[in-house]
């Protein structure tokens, strides 16, 4: 069944709910790790170090020394340095708590690091499946994967803690195809398509709030496994979209209205190059655009030929975009992965850590409102370049300001966390939410605009896996922070974020050059 444009708003609403409930469960790690620690997952690491330190403490207690009383050899007293022993014992208990909990934290950070990296790899695999087999097969695979991931996560316990590794990974891999496939609905809109993409990305972002709800009910006594069973069962609702709303294959971009003038045709091999004038709708107004387009003469409707996918992957606009997203995603993943450890180091109190963990997740849920801002910024900029002589400038230039703005958000976030104060927590959470919204909204909208819709899953998946490899560095950053302090790492991240500005600056230069060449050719 093909999507009917008349119901496009209903489709978007359904897709929005899918992404909101199941898309980005991986990003609810801040709440999930709190649950896992309450349930004693990997607490055995703390007990091992506690036993080791207790042995050291006992061997450090002063030996009993006999002393004669009033010079008599028959009456003996024993001098035991109890105060020193108590002090040593207390010292080692504190060391044990710190060392043990650090080992547990490190193992759980490793869970998120591996899970997020394999999530990126899985996204690339799902992109391949989407490209070769279409939308329906992709979504059916994703449905099975997410349900398995939910069950593995739910049955993670102190006795079988390793289940969280595949569980978290599969939750991520099963969620991203919902965003990937639902973005096709933006093709049904002649204007505001980037805003639709951003809305879905915002819902994907806010789905981290599902894990916050799981955390809140867990504190009321509901076991993790029951919450995950509910999520697994509810996920079957995505089959409605898979079979009734989305096509088996793909929703293609609407073809522009074309009027061929002076049908001068030059034939080369199996292709025809036609001089044509086409119109596109911007803010309800039809705008004329002149350009050359290559057609296959064998096609009855003479649809434009798709470029080879490798030419898209190897193009500078795509390579720089992958590098840009990789840099910014590492900043975001490091913030999420180290959130619990950072809050523990800053606050110390378990109650305060729980409170601010909730605040961070509440803030991320606001991605529902901040992500559309990214798409609106993108769509708003299009009107300024619609009359550009160069096709490259017309398509690419609207992305330059949003790309640069996202990089600046990452720099501001890195500056905020430099301050070792509770006062920066709220603004840090706010900037992290806006930052994350712009990363993935602009990241996806850029690919949707610059490349054919049939290649979206493949290109998006390739971008995510390459950025996932870079994201493995977050574990090294956490270890570096524990050894040298968070400030040193954040100074590095400020400089690292600044390198992402190369992407928008290069695109601006390329657009300026293309427009200048277009003007010269027009004068000739």
N, C-alpha and C positions, 0 to 999 in steps of 0.2 A: 504493500500500500504506500503510495507516494504522499508526501506532505502537501496538504492543501493550503495555499497562501491565505485563503479566507479565514483560516483558524490559527494564523501564525501567533497571535497574542496568547491564545490558549496553550499552544505548543511551548512557547517560551516560559509560561507560568509553570507548566509541568516540569520542564527541564530545570527550571530554577529550584523547585522543590527536591528534585533528584540530587542535584549538586549540593544543596544545603544539608540534606540528611545523610548522604553517603559519600560525597566526593572527596573531601579532604580530612578524613578521620585521622590520618597520619599526623596532621598538624595539631591535634589535640594531645600531643605527647606530654605537655606540661601537666595536664590533669591525670593522664594515665600513669605517669611515673609516680605521682603521689599515691595513687591507689596501689600500685605494685609494692611500694615501700611499706605501706600500711599492712599489706598482706604478707610481708616478710619475704618477698621474692629477692633472692640472692642475699638474704640476711646471713646466710651461712658464712659468707666471706667475712662479716663482722665478727662472728663467733670464733672463727679460726684465729684471727688476729688478737682477739680478746684473750684466748687461752694462751697464746704465745707470750703476750705481755704479762699475764698473771704469773706465769712461770718465772719471768724475769723479776717480778716484784717479790715473790716469795724467796728467791735466792738472794735478794738484796737486804732482807731483814737482818738486823744485827744479831750475832751469836750471843748466847747467854754466857756471862762472865762471873765466876764466883769471887766473893770478897770476904775476908775475915771481919768479924764484928768485935770491936774493942780489944783487938789483939788476940782474941781467943781462937784456937784452932778447931774447936768443937762446934761452934755456931757459925753458919755460913749464910750469907745473903746473896741474892742474885740480882744483878743490875741489867735490866732490859730497856733499851732505848725505844720506848713505845711511841714517843712523839715523832721521832725520825721515821719509824716504820709507817706510821699513819700518813705522814707527809709523802713518803715514797709511793705508798699504795695509792693515794689520791692522785698523785702525779701520773702514775701509769694508767689509772682508770680513765683519766682525761685523754691521755695519748691513745689508749685503746679505742675509745669512742670516736675520736677524730680519724684514726687510721682505718678502723673498720668501716665507718660510714663513707670514708673516701673511696675505699675499695668497692663498696656497693655502688656508689655514685658513678665511678668509672665504668663499671660493668654495664650500668644502665645507659650511660652516655654512648657506650659502644653499641648497644642495642639500637639506639636512634641513628647512629652514624651508619651502621651496616644496613638498617632498614631503609633509610632515606636514599642510600646509594643504590641498593637493589631495586628500590622503587623507581629510580631513574632508569635503570637498565630495563626493568619491566615495562616502563612507559615506551621505550624504543621498540620492544618486542610487540607490544600492543599496537604501536603505530604501523609496524610491518604487517601485522594481521589485518589491520584496518585497510591498508593500502591494497592488499592482495585479495582479501575476501569480503570486504565491504562492512557496512555498519552493523548489520544484524549479528553476524558471526562474532564480531568484536565484542558486542554487548553481552552476548550469551557467555562467552569466555570470562568476561569481567564479572558477571553475576556469580558464576561458580567460584571464582577466585576470592571475591570479597566475602562470600558466605564461609568458605573454609578459613579465611583469615580471622573472621569474627569468632569462629568456634575455637580456634587455637589460642587466640588472645583471651577468650573467656575462661578457658580451662588452665591457663597459666597459674601456677601456685608455687608455694615454697618448696614442694617436693619435686615438681617438674618445671623449674623456672625457664628452661631453654625454649619452651614453646613460644615465648614472647618474640624470639628472633624471627621465625617464619610468620608468626601471627601478625606482627606489625608490618612486615614487608608486604604480605598479601593484602592487608587492609589498604595500603597505598596503591599497589598495582591494580587492585580491583576498583578503586575509586576514580583514578584519572581518566579512564575511557568514557566515563559519564560526561566529563567536561569536554573531552575530545570530540565525541560524537554529537553532543547537543549543540556545540558551536555552529553546526551546519544551519540551524534555524535562523542565524543572522543573515543568511543568504536570501531569506524571504523578504527582507526589508530593503527598500531602495535607498533609504536614508536612515542614519542612526545605527548602522550595522555594528560599528565599533562599540557603541553604548550597550547593545545587546550582549556582545562578547564580554564586556566588562561586568555586566550584571551577573552573568553566569560564573565568571571568575570570582566575583564577590561572594556568591553563594558557596562556591567551593572553599573559599577562605573561611567563611563563617561556620562551615560544618565542623570546625574544631570545637564549637560550642556543644556539639553532641556529646563529646567526651567530658565536657564540664558538667553536663546534666548527669552523666554516668557517675562522675565523682561525687556530686551532691547526693544522689540517691544511695551511693555506697556508704557515705557518712551516716545515712539513716538506717543502715543495716542490710541493704540489698546487695547481694554478692555480685561480683563482676560477671560471673558466667550467665546470670539471668539477664542482665542488661545486654550482653552481647548476643544472647539467643534472640532477644526482641529485635535487635538490629538486623540479624541474619534473616529472620522471618519477614520483617518489613521490606527488606531489599528485594523481595520477589515482586513488589509492585513495579519495579523498573521494567519488567517484562511487558507491561502494557504499552509503554513507549516503544519498546523494541519491535513489537509486532503490529501496532496500530498506527503510530504517528510517524516514525522515521522509516525511510525506504530501506530496502534490502541493500542497496548500493550507496549512492551519495546524493545530496542536494547540491546542484551545480549553481555557480554564480549566474544571475540573470544576464542574458546577453544584451548589450546596448543596442539602441535603435540605430540602424546603419542605413545611410543613403549614399550610394556609389555615384560619384560624379566623374565625368570624362573617363569612361570605362577603358582606360588604357591599361592593357594587361601584358605584363612581361612574364613569360613562362620559363621556369628553371627546374628541370627534372619533373618532380611530381607536385610542385608548389606553384601557386599564383600569388603575385604581390599586387594588391589593389590599392590605389589611392582612394581614401574614403573619408567621409565626414560623419561623425557619430555624435549623438547627444546623450548627455547624462543628467540625471536629476539631482540638484543640490538645493536643499531647503525649499523644495516645492517648485523650483525654477529650472527649466530645461536649459542646459548650457552646451553650446556646440564645441566640439573638439575635432581637430584635424590630425590625422596620423596615417601611417602605412601599416597594414596588417597582412600577415601571411596566411593563406588559405590552402587547404588540400582540394584539388579539383574533383577528387573522387567523392567527396562528401556532398550529398544532395543539398544540405542546408548551408554548406560552406561555413562551418564553425571554425574558429581559430584553432590551429594545431597547438597541442600542449608542448612546451619545451621539454627536453630530456630532464629527468629529475636530478641527474648528477650535475647538470649545469646550474641548477638551483642551489644544490648543496655546496658547490665550489664557488659560488658567486661571492664577491666581497660583502654585499649587503647581508648575506646569511651568515658568513663566517664571523664577521664582527658582531652580529647580533647574538650568536652563541657565546662568544667571549664575554660580551656585556652581561648576559643573563647569568653566566657561570660565576662571575665576580660578585654580583649582587645576591645571588642565591646562597653563596657561601656565607655572606654576612647574615642573611636571614636564618639559615640553618644553625649557625653558631649561636645566635641569640636564643633560638628555641631549645637547642640541645643543651645549652649550659644554663638555662633559666633557673632550674631547681638548685643547681650548685651555686650559682651567683646569688640567689636569694638567701640560701643558707649562710653563705659567707658574709653577706651584708646585714642580715637580720638576726640569725641565730635561733630565734624562737620558732618552734614548730607551728604554733598558731598563726604567727605573722606570715610565715612562709606559705601556709595554706591560704590565708586571706589574699595575699598579693598574687598567688598563682591563679586564684579565681578572677582577680581583677584583670590579669593579663589575658585570660581567655575571654572574659567579657569584652575587652577591648578588641580582640581579634574578631569577635562576632560582628563588630561594627563595620567589618569589611563589606557587609551588605550595602552600606551607604557610601563608603569611600571608593570602592571599585568602579561604580558607575561614573564617578568624577573623572577617572582616568580615561574612560571611553568618550565622555563628553568633551574632554580637552582635545582628544584626538579628532573627533568629528568636527569640533568647532574650528580647528586649524585648517581643515580641508577647504573651507570657503575662500581662504586667502590665496590659494594656489591653483584653483580650478582653471584659471585662464593662462596658466603657464604654457609656454611654447613647448617645453620639454616634457615628455611623458614621465621620465624619471623624477623630475622635480614635482610634477603634479601628484604622483603617488607617494613619494618618499618624504618630501619636505614637511608634511603635516606631522610626521613622527618625531622630528628632531627635537622640538621643545619638550614633549612628554618623555623622551629618552633621557634628556639632560636633567629634567626635573626629578626623575626617579633616582638617578645617580646622586643628586644633591641630597635627597632624602636619606640615602645610605650613609653619606658623610655626616649629616646632622645626627643620626642615630648613634654612630660611632663616637661622636663628640659627647653626647649626653651621658653615655654609660661610663665615660671617664671619671665622672664625679661620684665619689664613694659616699653617697648620701641617699636617704630614703626619699628626699624631695624630688629626685630625678626619676623615680619609678613610674609615676603617672605619665609624664611627658614621654618617657621612653616607650611605654606601652602604646601610647597614641601614635607616635612616629613609626613604630614597628608595624602597626596595623596599616597605616597609609602606605608605608614603604612596600609591604608585602602585596597590597592591592595593586599598586602600580607595576610591580615587577611582572606579575603574571598576566594582568590585564593588557598592558602595553606589549608584553612579550608575545602573547597570542594574537592580539589585534594586528601587530606588525606583520606576522607571517600570513594572516588571513588576507591582508590587503596586498602584499607584495608578491604572493605566489598563488597558483591555481588551487581551488578548494579541494580538488582530488588529491593533492599532495599534502594537505594540512596535517593529517595524522602522521605521515612519514616524517615530515620536516619537524613537527613539534616533538615527536618521540626522539628523533636523532638529537635535537637540541637538549632535551631533558637528560638523556643518558650521558652526553658529553659534559654537561654541567654537573651531573651527578659524580663523575670521576673527580672533578675539582672539589666537590663538596666533601669528599673523604678527608680533606685537610682539616675539617672541623675537629676531628678527634685529636689531631696534633696540636691545634690551637688550644683545646681544653687542657691538654697536658702541659703546654707551654705556659698557660695562665696559672696553673697550680704551682709550677716551678718558679715563675718570675713575677707573677701578679697579673691581674686583669688589665691594668693600665698599659703595660708594655704591649700586650696583644691588641688592645684597642687603638694605640698609636699606629701600629702596623696596619690595622684595618682601615684607618682614615686614609693613609697613603694608597692602600690597595683599592679603595673605593674611587679615589681620584682617577685611577687609570681607566675606569669605565667610561669616563667622559670622552675618550678617544672615539668611541662609536658615533655619538651624535655629531661630533666635530667633523669626522670624516664624511658622514652622510651630507652634512651641510656643504662641505667643499665639493662633493661629487655633484650635488644638485646645482650649485652655483656654476660649476664648469659645464654641466650639460645644458643649462639654460643659456649660457653665453654662446656655446656652439650652435644652439638652436636659433638664436637671434642672427648670428652670422650667416647661417644657411638660409634663413628667411630673407635676408637682404640680398643674397645672391639670386 
